[in-house]
């Protein structure tokens, strides 16, 4: 029986198209605080309800030649782009899960890798949605950022339950690495177990990453007497940190600011920006988060090797 990567990747791609279609609904309705279930999908121009055969992800857009069947108004390319983007992302997440099939893998390793793959898939769903929402409407809904922060943290807690013995253990005082905080036996050592270290470290990372951006927001407002950084951006950073940890989130923040600054300089060169122009920083932070999830670990390892 064939058990190659395509066994996971093809179903993941088609499933990604379906979830990408739902993500388009979220993108269209959440910024306006509209229901995700009512009314049914309809043309934004003529308000005609879209039939099921005109609502097949990616395929219908191509067959209809990007126009509404009823009023012939154009259908934005954003719809197939989001569907395809998340389909590719979910395919990538499935590829990361393929090593789960190797013979002899332990139950704990299987569970841990499964949680990692699920977390990667959910993070992509949230970041792609937030990227488009911020770019189009300059909004980063709490339904994605705050809920995403909670989901990321809960997945981390689940991941911590499957750590190998003594992985990430942190000795705070003493020399015996076997005594944990709250243990019945105390030989004078104080140690954080791997699970405690991972969970408490992530809480601290979220607080520090969000706190740094909050401090920047407060300082900018004090100096310029106007808003420069939205609370939505801070919540987005907290969400990225909940999923990826502090250092990968720091990489995402750095990349997001660089991309946003480059975009701003481009607008200045083309004289299409003023001192009060709002820039979609959240969109660039989301791009940074997506890149960090894929490439952040090797980039940070390479950078650390230079010292």
Secondary structure, DSSP 8 states (H G I E B T S, - for coil): ---STHHHHHHHHHHHHHHHHHHHHHHHHGGGT--SSSS--B-TTT--B--GGG-STTHHHHHTTTB-TTT--B--THHHHHHHHHHHHHHHHHHHHGGGGSTT--HHHHHHHHHHHHHHHHHHHHHHHHHHHHHHHS---HHHHHHHHHHHHHHHHHHHTT--TTTT-EEEESS-TT--TT-S--SS-EEE-HHHHHHHHHHHHHHHHHHHHHHHHHHHHHHHSS--S-HHHHHHHHHHHHHH-HHHHHHHHHHHHHHHHHHHHHHHHTT---TT----HHHHHHHHHHHIIIIIHHHHHHHHHT-
